Amino acid sequence: MQNNIHFTHSISIENYNKLRASVDFITVQPKRAEVALSNSLFTIIAMDEDTPVGMARVVGDGGYVYFICDVIVSPAYQSKGLGRRLIEQVLAWLESQVEEDETIMVNLMSAMNKEPFYEKLGFHKRPFGNHGSGMSRWISK
């Protein structure tokens, strides 16, 4: 299973929503999904032959604030190091964006109980220091 994994930088809207649904994330209306994917600063897709089995993407202001989102690994591929490989590629891209004497802020919202995975990769659970809790809100019609 892991031997056939290769990486690409684009995903169809249909496959994006299939991947989201595989981990019980909400699916996104095609118009919104297209906008979201096209506005990503960096996207990495793990492919097993022709099937997307994982992904992560980065959004942000392109200045100093970046957010890692849509970190998804299909259930059959979880606990095999694929999530780590995806985040390591995201972090390598982010590090390539930083010039000498610069600092950027990288944020993410962890899925429930996945914080230890991100802590192993250098992220801090909030709150800490002067950083409050992460917060979110959904708006629907």
ChimeraX commands (.cxc) that place a marker at each C-alpha (Angstrom):
marker #1 position 0.00,0.00,0.00 radius 0.5
marker #1 position 2.66,2.58,1.02 radius 0.5
marker #1 position 5.05,1.60,-1.78 radius 0.5
marker #1 position 2.84,3.09,-4.49 radius 0.5
marker #1 position 2.48,6.50,-2.81 radius 0.5
marker #1 position 3.56,9.51,-4.81 radius 0.5
marker #1 position 2.75,13.18,-4.38 radius 0.5
marker #1 position 1.14,15.78,-6.58 radius 0.5
marker #1 position -0.21,19.29,-6.10 radius 0.5
marker #1 position -3.72,19.19,-7.54 radius 0.5
marker #1 position -6.94,17.33,-6.83 radius 0.5
marker #1 position -10.34,17.35,-8.50 radius 0.5
marker #1 position -13.26,18.78,-6.57 radius 0.5
marker #1 position -14.95,15.37,-6.65 radius 0.5
marker #1 position -11.89,13.64,-5.16 radius 0.5
marker #1 position -11.43,16.45,-2.65 radius 0.5
marker #1 position -14.94,15.89,-1.34 radius 0.5
marker #1 position -14.52,12.09,-1.38 radius 0.5
marker #1 position -11.37,12.45,0.71 radius 0.5
marker #1 position -13.14,14.82,3.13 radius 0.5
marker #1 position -16.11,12.46,3.46 radius 0.5
marker #1 position -13.78,9.51,4.17 radius 0.5
marker #1 position -12.83,11.12,7.50 radius 0.5
marker #1 position -16.28,12.55,8.28 radius 0.5
marker #1 position -15.41,16.13,7.32 radius 0.5
marker #1 position -18.26,18.08,5.75 radius 0.5
marker #1 position -18.30,18.13,1.97 radius 0.5
marker #1 position -17.98,21.50,0.31 radius 0.5
marker #1 position -20.22,22.80,-2.45 radius 0.5
marker #1 position -18.32,22.53,-5.77 radius 0.5
marker #1 position -18.19,26.31,-6.32 radius 0.5
marker #1 position -16.72,26.91,-2.85 radius 0.5
marker #1 position -14.36,23.94,-3.15 radius 0.5
marker #1 position -13.00,25.29,-6.43 radius 0.5
marker #1 position -12.37,28.70,-4.86 radius 0.5
marker #1 position -10.78,27.16,-1.76 radius 0.5
marker #1 position -8.45,24.91,-3.72 radius 0.5
marker #1 position -7.45,27.59,-6.22 radius 0.5
marker #1 position -6.71,30.08,-3.43 radius 0.5
marker #1 position -4.45,27.68,-1.54 radius 0.5
marker #1 position -0.85,28.82,-1.27 radius 0.5
marker #1 position 0.40,25.22,-1.26 radius 0.5
marker #1 position -1.37,21.91,-1.72 radius 0.5
marker #1 position 0.10,18.42,-1.41 radius 0.5
marker #1 position -1.87,15.33,-2.40 radius 0.5
marker #1 position -0.77,11.76,-1.61 radius 0.5
marker #1 position -1.72,9.38,-4.39 radius 0.5
marker #1 position -1.81,5.59,-4.39 radius 0.5
marker #1 position -1.52,5.04,-8.12 radius 0.5
marker #1 position -4.49,7.12,-9.40 radius 0.5
marker #1 position -6.38,7.41,-6.10 radius 0.5
marker #1 position -5.95,10.35,-3.68 radius 0.5
marker #1 position -5.42,8.91,-0.20 radius 0.5
marker #1 position -4.25,11.97,1.72 radius 0.5
marker #1 position -3.75,15.69,1.49 radius 0.5
marker #1 position -2.86,18.90,3.26 radius 0.5
marker #1 position -2.97,22.49,2.15 radius 0.5
marker #1 position -1.79,25.89,3.28 radius 0.5
marker #1 position -3.76,29.12,3.19 radius 0.5
marker #1 position -2.80,32.53,4.50 radius 0.5
marker #1 position -1.87,36.09,3.74 radius 0.5
marker #1 position 1.41,35.23,2.03 radius 0.5
marker #1 position 3.15,37.56,4.46 radius 0.5
marker #1 position 3.69,36.11,7.90 radius 0.5
marker #1 position 0.46,34.26,8.78 radius 0.5
marker #1 position -0.15,30.76,7.44 radius 0.5
marker #1 position -2.75,28.12,8.26 radius 0.5
marker #1 position -2.42,24.43,7.60 radius 0.5
marker #1 position -5.81,22.95,6.80 radius 0.5
marker #1 position -7.48,19.94,5.23 radius 0.5
marker #1 position -4.98,17.52,6.70 radius 0.5
marker #1 position -6.70,14.31,5.65 radius 0.5
marker #1 position -5.52,10.71,5.44 radius 0.5
marker #1 position -7.96,8.05,4.26 radius 0.5
marker #1 position -8.73,5.62,7.10 radius 0.5
marker #1 position -7.03,2.65,5.38 radius 0.5
marker #1 position -3.79,4.68,5.20 radius 0.5
marker #1 position -3.79,6.08,8.74 radius 0.5
marker #1 position -1.14,5.14,11.32 radius 0.5
marker #1 position 1.37,4.32,8.58 radius 0.5
marker #1 position 3.36,7.56,8.52 radius 0.5
marker #1 position 1.52,9.19,5.63 radius 0.5
marker #1 position 0.20,12.11,7.72 radius 0.5
marker #1 position 3.73,12.78,8.93 radius 0.5
marker #1 position 5.03,12.73,5.36 radius 0.5
marker #1 position 2.36,15.22,4.30 radius 0.5
marker #1 position 3.06,17.63,7.18 radius 0.5
marker #1 position 6.82,17.35,6.65 radius 0.5
marker #1 position 6.34,18.41,3.02 radius 0.5
marker #1 position 4.11,21.29,4.10 radius 0.5
marker #1 position 6.68,22.41,6.67 radius 0.5
marker #1 position 9.49,22.16,4.11 radius 0.5
marker #1 position 7.51,24.42,1.77 radius 0.5
marker #1 position 6.78,26.87,4.59 radius 0.5
marker #1 position 10.46,26.94,5.58 radius 0.5
marker #1 position 11.35,27.69,1.95 radius 0.5
marker #1 position 9.18,30.82,2.17 radius 0.5
marker #1 position 11.15,32.31,5.10 radius 0.5
marker #1 position 14.10,34.54,4.37 radius 0.5
marker #1 position 16.99,35.32,6.70 radius 0.5
marker #1 position 15.96,37.21,9.87 radius 0.5
marker #1 position 12.25,36.60,9.21 radius 0.5
marker #1 position 9.65,34.77,11.25 radius 0.5
marker #1 position 6.31,33.43,10.10 radius 0.5
marker #1 position 3.44,32.12,12.20 radius 0.5
marker #1 position 2.01,28.71,11.26 radius 0.5
marker #1 position -1.39,27.81,12.68 radius 0.5
marker #1 position -3.68,24.83,12.46 radius 0.5
marker #1 position -6.83,23.48,14.04 radius 0.5
marker #1 position -6.31,19.91,15.15 radius 0.5
marker #1 position -9.06,17.34,14.94 radius 0.5
marker #1 position -10.17,16.13,18.37 radius 0.5
marker #1 position -7.51,14.03,20.10 radius 0.5
marker #1 position -4.99,14.47,17.24 radius 0.5
marker #1 position -2.96,17.07,19.13 radius 0.5
marker #1 position -0.17,14.58,20.06 radius 0.5
marker #1 position 0.47,13.95,16.34 radius 0.5
marker #1 position 1.10,17.66,15.76 radius 0.5
marker #1 position 3.07,18.11,18.99 radius 0.5
marker #1 position 5.57,15.50,17.69 radius 0.5
marker #1 position 6.05,17.79,14.69 radius 0.5
marker #1 position 6.82,20.87,16.80 radius 0.5
marker #1 position 3.37,22.42,17.26 radius 0.5
marker #1 position 2.14,23.65,20.64 radius 0.5
marker #1 position -1.27,22.97,22.07 radius 0.5
marker #1 position -3.17,26.13,22.92 radius 0.5
marker #1 position -3.52,27.83,25.26 radius 0.5
marker #1 position 0.13,28.41,26.13 radius 0.5
marker #1 position 2.12,31.53,26.93 radius 0.5
marker #1 position 0.07,34.49,25.79 radius 0.5
marker #1 position -1.78,32.41,23.16 radius 0.5
marker #1 position -5.42,31.72,23.93 radius 0.5
marker #1 position -7.51,28.79,22.76 radius 0.5
marker #1 position -8.11,28.21,19.09 radius 0.5
marker #1 position -11.67,29.01,18.12 radius 0.5
marker #1 position -13.94,28.42,15.15 radius 0.5
marker #1 position -17.47,29.10,14.04 radius 0.5
marker #1 position -19.53,27.65,11.21 radius 0.5
marker #1 position -22.00,29.87,9.34 radius 0.5
marker #1 position -24.70,28.16,7.28 radius 0.5
marker #1 position -27.88,29.04,5.41 radius 0.5
marker link #1:1,2 radius 0.2
marker link #1:2,3 radius 0.2
marker link #1:3,4 radius 0.2
marker link #1:4,5 radius 0.2
marker link #1:5,6 radius 0.2
marker link #1:6,7 radius 0.2
marker link #1:7,8 radius 0.2
marker link #1:8,9 radius 0.2
marker link #1:9,10 radius 0.2
marker link #1:10,11 radius 0.2
marker link #1:11,12 radius 0.2
marker link #1:12,13 radius 0.2
marker link #1:13,14 radius 0.2
marker link #1:14,15 radius 0.2
marker link #1:15,16 radius 0.2
marker link #1:16,17 radius 0.2
marker link #1:17,18 radius 0.2
marker link #1:18,19 radius 0.2
marker link #1:19,20 radius 0.2
marker link #1:20,21 radius 0.2
marker link #1:21,22 radius 0.2
marker link #1:22,23 radius 0.2
marker link #1:23,24 radius 0.2
marker link #1:24,25 radius 0.2
marker link #1:25,26 radius 0.2
marker link #1:26,27 radius 0.2
marker link #1:27,28 radius 0.2
marker link #1:28,29 radius 0.2
marker link #1:29,30 radius 0.2
marker link #1:30,31 radius 0.2
marker link #1:31,32 radius 0.2
marker link #1:32,33 radius 0.2
marker link #1:33,34 radius 0.2
marker link #1:34,35 radius 0.2
marker link #1:35,36 radius 0.2
marker link #1:36,37 radius 0.2
marker link #1:37,38 radius 0.2
marker link #1:38,39 radius 0.2
marker link #1:39,40 radius 0.2
marker link #1:40,41 radius 0.2
marker link #1:41,42 radius 0.2
marker link #1:42,43 radius 0.2
marker link #1:43,44 radius 0.2
marker link #1:44,45 radius 0.2
marker link #1:45,46 radius 0.2
marker link #1:46,47 radius 0.2
marker link #1:47,48 radius 0.2
marker link #1:48,49 radius 0.2
marker link #1:49,50 radius 0.2
marker link #1:50,51 radius 0.2
marker link #1:51,52 radius 0.2
marker link #1:52,53 radius 0.2
marker link #1:53,54 radius 0.2
marker link #1:54,55 radius 0.2
marker link #1:55,56 radius 0.2
marker link #1:56,57 radius 0.2
marker link #1:57,58 radius 0.2
marker link #1:58,59 radius 0.2
marker link #1:59,60 radius 0.2
marker link #1:60,61 radius 0.2
marker link #1:61,62 radius 0.2
marker link #1:62,63 radius 0.2
marker link #1:63,64 radius 0.2
marker link #1:64,65 radius 0.2
marker link #1:65,66 radius 0.2
marker link #1:66,67 radius 0.2
marker link #1:67,68 radius 0.2
marker link #1:68,69 radius 0.2
marker link #1:69,70 radius 0.2
marker link #1:70,71 radius 0.2
marker link #1:71,72 radius 0.2
marker link #1:72,73 radius 0.2
marker link #1:73,74 radius 0.2
marker link #1:74,75 radius 0.2
marker link #1:75,76 radius 0.2
marker link #1:76,77 radius 0.2
marker link #1:77,78 radius 0.2
marker link #1:78,79 radius 0.2
marker link #1:79,80 radius 0.2
marker link #1:80,81 radius 0.2
marker link #1:81,82 radius 0.2
marker link #1:82,83 radius 0.2
marker link #1:83,84 radius 0.2
marker link #1:84,85 radius 0.2
marker link #1:85,86 radius 0.2
marker link #1:86,87 radius 0.2
marker link #1:87,88 radius 0.2
marker link #1:88,89 radius 0.2
marker link #1:89,90 radius 0.2
marker link #1:90,91 radius 0.2
marker link #1:91,92 radius 0.2
marker link #1:92,93 radius 0.2
marker link #1:93,94 radius 0.2
marker link #1:94,95 radius 0.2
marker link #1:95,96 radius 0.2
marker link #1:96,97 radius 0.2
marker link #1:97,98 radius 0.2
marker link #1:98,99 radius 0.2
marker link #1:99,100 radius 0.2
marker link #1:100,101 radius 0.2
marker link #1:101,102 radius 0.2
marker link #1:102,103 radius 0.2
marker link #1:103,104 radius 0.2
marker link #1:104,105 radius 0.2
marker link #1:105,106 radius 0.2
marker link #1:106,107 radius 0.2
marker link #1:107,108 radius 0.2
marker link #1:108,109 radius 0.2
marker link #1:109,110 radius 0.2
marker link #1:110,111 radius 0.2
marker link #1:111,112 radius 0.2
marker link #1:112,113 radius 0.2
marker link #1:113,114 radius 0.2
marker link #1:114,115 radius 0.2
marker link #1:115,116 radius 0.2
marker link #1:116,117 radius 0.2
marker link #1:117,118 radius 0.2
marker link #1:118,119 radius 0.2
marker link #1:119,120 radius 0.2
marker link #1:120,121 radius 0.2
marker link #1:121,122 radius 0.2
marker link #1:122,123 radius 0.2
marker link #1:123,124 radius 0.2
marker link #1:124,125 radius 0.2
marker link #1:125,126 radius 0.2
marker link #1:126,127 radius 0.2
marker link #1:127,128 radius 0.2
marker link #1:128,129 radius 0.2
marker link #1:129,130 radius 0.2
marker link #1:130,131 radius 0.2
marker link #1:131,132 radius 0.2
marker link #1:132,133 radius 0.2
marker link #1:133,134 radius 0.2
marker link #1:134,135 radius 0.2
marker link #1:135,136 radius 0.2
marker link #1:136,137 radius 0.2
marker link #1:137,138 radius 0.2
marker link #1:138,139 radius 0.2
marker link #1:139,140 radius 0.2
marker link #1:140,141 radius 0.2
view
